[in-house]
Amino acid sequence: MNQQELDIALNKAKVALMSRAESVFYTTVLFSLKFKWDDTEPTAWTDGYTIGFNRKFFESLRPAERVGVLIHEAMHVAYLHPIRKRAGMDHEVWNSAADHVINLQLLKAGFELPSWVLADKRFVGFSAEQAYDVLYAERGNQPPNPMPDLRSPGDADGRGDPEQALQQHVQEILVRATVQSKMAGNSPGSIPGDIQMYLDKLLNPKLPWQTILRRFMNAMAKSDYSWKRPNRRFMPEHYLPSLYSEGMIDLAVWADISCSVSNSDFHRIVSETAGVFKMMKPKTLTFGQFDTRIQQIDKIKSLCDIGSLEFTGRGGTCIDEMLEWINKNQPELAIIFTDGEFDKRNKKLTAQTKVIWMIHDNEQWKPPFLSKVICYDINEA
């Protein structure tokens, strides 16, 4: 094949994937990655951002196998295989373990793969780590991997901490793929179970937001009246006041990102924010991060935006700038996640904003002004 014929064959493989039933999740993951032809490798590879294919290898595959191998590389990314390898692990054995797990899942889902791929049925239902332990014990008795395809993200993308950058990148992809899959009406089973569990941990809250927010929503929803005359077809002689408020509010969520907050604590706060977003469907949602000052402010329009939030802090804690922002912008409700370890003296709220303090690991904490306090254990939330 010449270059034009190869490009056409690649596009046909992508169209074939899009034509499959229940394939939106896989399609979105694949199309979120870059693609390049790379004859320096014998088969295919991925570093978490890019999928590379050897031209002769791609040409040797049957059309259905091209789809399967494309998805194979995309699933390495979705499972974060380029960075899940623990310190001291053998890279080749890890690559083989990940291949066994992915290929078994893809074959079960009806994708076609070359007959020579690693897909030992012993590893059905295994995680890559579990498969690795078995294969490592058997190393020396195993044939070489016919498609070594895992690269470190640092090989191609100088983006600061490569593991943290890739994890953030993949979270954005997975949230977007899940939202698109649900919007297309695909069944929950069309998303691999392990990935769905990862997303549930990221985006499904454990705090009882329905209980916490019910009274605030009841107070805010449909509380205003309009004397505008209704359509005469329905009430030709009389008119009465009617409720017009949509119940949608301007909401601000603030996260204390001082040195006492870990990455896992921040991800729990992000998860709880997703729960608030899904429940309240606010007119606007602002997510702010603060330590001694405001470090980051993001406007949230979708779950994808929540999944892409980055942890930016690690200083001390002072709420002055955060309160200034609330007093100036006056959201109807502000939810503030913090451990409460800051100076509360002379802190005033001049806005009409209702405030809920979400205080973790500090049950005796009292607010600096009249507001609601919810104490919780962040490790159990």
C-alpha positions in Angstrom: 0.0 0.0 0.0 1.1 3.5 -0.6 0.6 6.3 2.0 -2.8 7.3 0.6 -4.1 3.8 0.6 -2.9 3.3 4.2 -4.7 6.4 5.3 -7.9 5.2 3.6 -7.6 1.8 5.2 -7.1 3.5 8.6 -10.2 5.6 8.1 -12.2 2.6 7.1 -11.2 0.9 10.3 -12.4 3.9 12.3 -15.7 3.9 10.4 -16.1 0.2 11.0 -15.7 0.8 14.8 -18.2 3.6 14.7 -20.7 1.3 12.9 -20.6 -1.2 15.7 -23.5 -1.3 18.2 -22.6 -0.2 21.7 -19.3 1.2 20.6 -19.5 4.9 21.6 -17.2 4.4 24.7 -14.5 2.8 22.6 -14.9 5.3 19.8 -14.5 8.3 22.1 -11.4 6.9 23.8 -9.8 6.1 20.4 -10.6 9.4 18.8 -9.2 11.3 21.9 -5.7 10.0 21.0 -3.3 11.1 18.4 -2.2 8.7 15.6 1.1 8.4 13.7 2.7 6.0 11.3 6.0 4.8 12.9 8.2 2.3 11.2 10.8 2.4 14.0 8.7 -0.1 15.9 7.8 -3.6 14.5 4.0 -3.5 15.3 2.1 -0.8 17.3 2.6 1.2 20.5 1.1 3.8 22.8 2.5 6.2 25.4 -0.9 7.3 26.6 -1.2 10.2 24.2 -0.4 8.7 20.8 -1.0 5.5 19.0 1.8 4.5 16.6 1.6 1.9 13.8 4.2 0.3 11.7 2.9 0.6 8.1 3.8 -3.0 7.0 2.3 -4.4 10.2 -0.9 -2.5 9.7 -1.1 -3.6 6.0 -0.6 -7.2 7.1 -3.8 -7.2 9.2 -7.2 -8.1 8.0 -9.7 -5.1 8.2 -11.5 -6.4 11.3 -8.1 -7.0 13.0 -7.1 -3.4 12.3 -10.1 -2.3 14.4 -9.2 -4.7 17.2 -5.6 -3.6 17.4 -6.6 0.0 17.4 -8.9 -0.6 20.3 -6.3 -2.7 22.0 -4.0 0.3 22.1 -6.8 2.6 23.2 -7.6 0.3 26.1 -4.0 0.4 27.3 -4.6 4.1 27.7 -8.0 3.7 29.3 -6.5 1.3 31.9 -3.5 3.6 32.5 -1.2 0.7 31.8 1.8 3.0 30.8 1.9 4.3 34.4 0.3 1.5 36.6 3.5 -0.5 36.7 4.8 -0.6 40.2 8.5 0.2 41.1 10.7 -2.8 40.4 8.3 -4.5 37.9 9.7 -6.1 34.8 8.5 -4.0 31.9 8.2 -6.8 29.4 6.3 -9.0 31.8 4.0 -6.1 32.7 3.3 -5.4 29.0 2.4 -9.1 28.5 0.1 -9.2 31.5 -1.7 -6.1 30.4 -2.1 -7.6 26.9 -3.6 -10.8 28.2 -6.2 -8.9 30.2 -7.2 -6.5 27.4 -7.3 -9.1 24.6 -9.5 -11.4 26.6 -11.9 -8.5 27.2 -11.9 -7.5 23.6 -12.5 -11.0 22.3 -15.4 -11.4 24.7 -16.8 -8.1 23.4 -16.7 -9.4 19.8 -13.7 -7.7 18.4 -11.3 -9.6 16.2 -7.6 -9.8 16.9 -4.7 -11.6 15.2 -4.5 -15.3 16.2 -1.1 -14.8 17.7 -2.0 -12.2 20.4 -1.6 -13.0 24.0 -5.0 -14.1 25.4 -4.5 -16.9 27.9 -7.9 -17.9 29.3 -6.3 -18.5 32.7 -6.4 -14.8 33.1 -10.2 -14.3 32.5 -11.4 -11.9 35.2 -7.8 -11.0 36.3 -6.4 -7.5 36.8 -3.1 -6.8 35.0 -1.4 -6.9 38.4 -2.7 -10.3 39.1 -1.7 -11.6 35.7 1.7 -10.1 36.2 2.3 -12.0 39.4 1.6 -15.3 37.6 3.7 -14.4 34.6 6.6 -13.2 36.6 6.7 -16.4 38.5 6.8 -18.2 35.1 9.3 -15.9 33.5 11.9 -17.8 31.4 9.2 -20.3 30.4 7.2 -17.7 28.5 7.6 -16.8 24.8 8.4 -13.2 24.0 5.5 -10.8 23.6 4.7 -10.6 19.8 3.5 -7.0 20.2 5.5 -5.1 22.8 3.6 -1.8 22.7 3.8 0.1 26.1 5.9 3.2 26.2 6.5 5.5 29.1 4.6 8.8 28.7 7.9 10.6 29.4 9.3 9.3 26.1 7.2 11.6 24.0 5.5 14.2 26.2 7.5 16.5 28.4 4.6 17.7 30.4 5.9 18.1 33.9 5.3 15.1 36.1 4.5 12.6 33.3 2.5 10.2 35.5 0.3 12.9 37.0 -0.2 14.5 33.6 -1.2 11.3 32.0 -3.6 10.4 34.8 -5.3 13.7 34.4 -5.4 13.3 30.6 -7.0 9.9 30.9 -9.5 11.0 33.5 -10.7 13.6 31.0 -11.0 11.0 28.2 -12.9 8.5 30.4 -15.4 11.0 31.7 -16.0 12.3 28.2 -16.4 8.7 26.8 -18.8 7.7 29.6 -21.0 10.8 29.1 -21.0 10.3 25.3 -21.9 6.6 25.8 -24.8 7.4 28.1 -26.1 10.2 25.7 -26.0 7.7 22.9 -28.2 5.2 24.9 -25.5 2.5 25.1 -26.0 0.0 27.9 -23.9 0.2 31.1 -22.3 -3.1 30.1 -20.7 -1.5 27.0 -18.1 0.0 29.3 -15.5 -2.4 30.8 -16.3 -3.2 34.4 -12.9 -2.2 35.9 -13.1 1.2 34.1 -16.6 1.7 35.3 -15.5 1.0 38.9 -12.7 3.6 38.5 -15.1 6.2 37.2 -17.6 5.4 40.0 -14.9 6.0 42.5 -14.0 9.3 40.8 -17.4 10.7 40.2 -20.0 9.1 42.5 -20.2 10.8 45.8 -20.7 9.1 49.2 -22.0 12.0 51.2 -25.8 12.2 51.5 -26.2 15.3 49.3 -29.9 14.8 48.8 -30.4 15.2 52.6 -27.9 18.0 52.9 -29.2 20.1 50.1 -33.0 19.3 50.2 -33.9 22.2 52.4 -31.8 24.7 50.4 -33.4 23.6 47.2 -36.9 23.7 48.7 -36.2 27.3 49.8 -34.8 28.4 46.5 -37.0 26.5 44.0 -40.2 28.1 42.7 -40.3 30.8 45.3 -41.1 33.8 43.1 -44.4 34.9 41.6 -45.3 36.6 38.4 -48.5 38.6 37.7 -47.9 38.3 33.9 -51.3 37.6 32.2 -51.4 33.9 31.0 -52.4 32.8 27.5 -56.1 33.6 26.9 -56.8 30.2 25.4 -56.3 28.6 28.9 -57.7 31.4 31.2 -59.7 33.8 29.1 -61.4 35.7 32.0 -59.1 35.7 35.0 -55.4 35.5 35.9 -53.6 34.6 39.1 -50.0 34.8 40.3 -47.9 31.9 39.1 -44.5 30.5 40.0 -41.8 31.2 37.5 -38.5 30.4 39.1 -36.7 27.4 37.5 -35.1 26.5 40.8 -31.6 26.7 39.1 -29.1 28.6 41.2 -25.6 30.1 41.0 -23.4 27.8 43.0 -19.8 28.0 44.1 -17.8 25.1 45.5 -14.5 26.0 47.2 -11.8 23.5 48.1 -9.1 24.1 50.7 -6.0 22.8 49.1 -3.5 23.6 51.9 -0.7 21.2 52.8 -3.0 19.1 55.0 -5.0 18.0 51.9 -3.6 15.0 49.9 -4.2 14.2 46.2 -6.8 11.5 47.3 -8.5 14.1 49.5 -8.8 16.4 46.5 -10.2 13.7 44.3 -12.9 13.0 47.0 -13.8 16.6 47.0 -14.0 16.5 43.2 -16.2 13.4 43.4 -18.6 15.2 45.9 -18.7 18.2 43.5 -19.8 15.9 40.8 -22.6 14.6 43.0 -23.8 18.2 43.7 -23.6 19.0 40.0 -25.7 16.0 39.0 -28.3 16.6 41.7 -28.7 20.4 41.5 -28.0 21.0 37.8 -27.0 24.6 38.8 -27.4 27.5 36.4 -23.7 28.2 37.0 -21.1 26.3 39.0 -17.8 27.8 40.0 -15.1 25.6 41.4 -12.4 27.5 43.4 -9.2 26.3 45.1 -7.6 28.3 47.9 -4.8 28.0 50.4 -3.4 31.3 51.7 -4.9 32.9 48.6 -7.1 31.9 45.6 -5.0 29.5 43.4 -7.5 28.5 40.7 -11.1 29.3 39.6 -12.8 27.1 37.1 -16.2 27.5 35.5 -17.9 24.1 35.3 -20.3 23.3 32.5 -20.3 19.5 32.4 -19.0 16.4 34.2 -16.1 16.5 31.7 -15.0 19.8 33.2 -15.2 18.3 36.7 -13.1 15.3 35.7 -10.4 17.6 34.3 -9.9 19.7 37.5 -6.2 19.8 38.6 -4.9 20.0 42.1 -2.9 23.3 42.4 -2.2 24.1 46.1 -0.2 23.0 49.1 0.3 26.3 51.1 -1.2 27.3 54.4 -4.8 28.3 54.8 -6.4 31.8 54.8 -10.0 32.4 53.7 -9.8 36.2 53.2 -9.6 36.1 49.3 -12.2 33.4 49.1 -14.6 35.4 51.2 -13.9 38.5 49.1 -14.8 36.6 46.0 -18.1 35.4 47.6 -19.0 38.9 48.8 -18.3 40.4 45.3 -19.9 37.7 43.1 -22.7 36.7 45.5 -23.6 33.2 44.5 -26.8 31.9 46.0 -25.1 29.0 47.6 -21.4 28.4 48.5 -20.1 25.0 49.6 -16.7 25.1 51.2 -14.6 22.0 51.8 -11.9 22.5 54.5 -10.5 21.1 57.7 -11.2 24.5 59.3 -7.6 25.1 60.4 -7.5 28.8 59.8 -7.9 32.1 61.6 -11.6 32.8 62.0 -11.3 36.2 63.7 -13.0 39.2 62.0 -14.3 37.2 59.1 -17.5 38.6 57.7 -20.0 37.6 55.0 -21.8 40.6 53.5 -23.4 38.8 50.6 -26.8 37.1 50.9 -25.1 33.8 50.0 -26.1 30.7 51.9 -22.9 28.9 53.1 -22.4 25.3 53.9 -19.0 24.4 55.5 -18.0 20.8 54.8 -15.5 20.3 57.7 -13.5 17.1 57.6 -11.8 15.6 60.6 -12.7 18.4 63.0 -16.0 17.7 64.8 -15.8 20.6 67.3 -15.4 23.3 64.6 -17.5 26.4 64.8 -18.1 28.8 61.9 -16.9 32.4 61.9 -20.4 33.6 61.0 -24.0 32.3 60.8 -23.9 29.3 58.4 -24.5 25.6 58.1 -21.7 23.2 59.2 -21.5 19.5 58.1 -18.7 17.5 59.8 -17.5 14.3 58.1 -14.5 11.9 57.9 -12.9 12.4 54.5 -11.4 8.9 54.6 -14.9 7.4 55.0 -16.7 9.7 52.6 
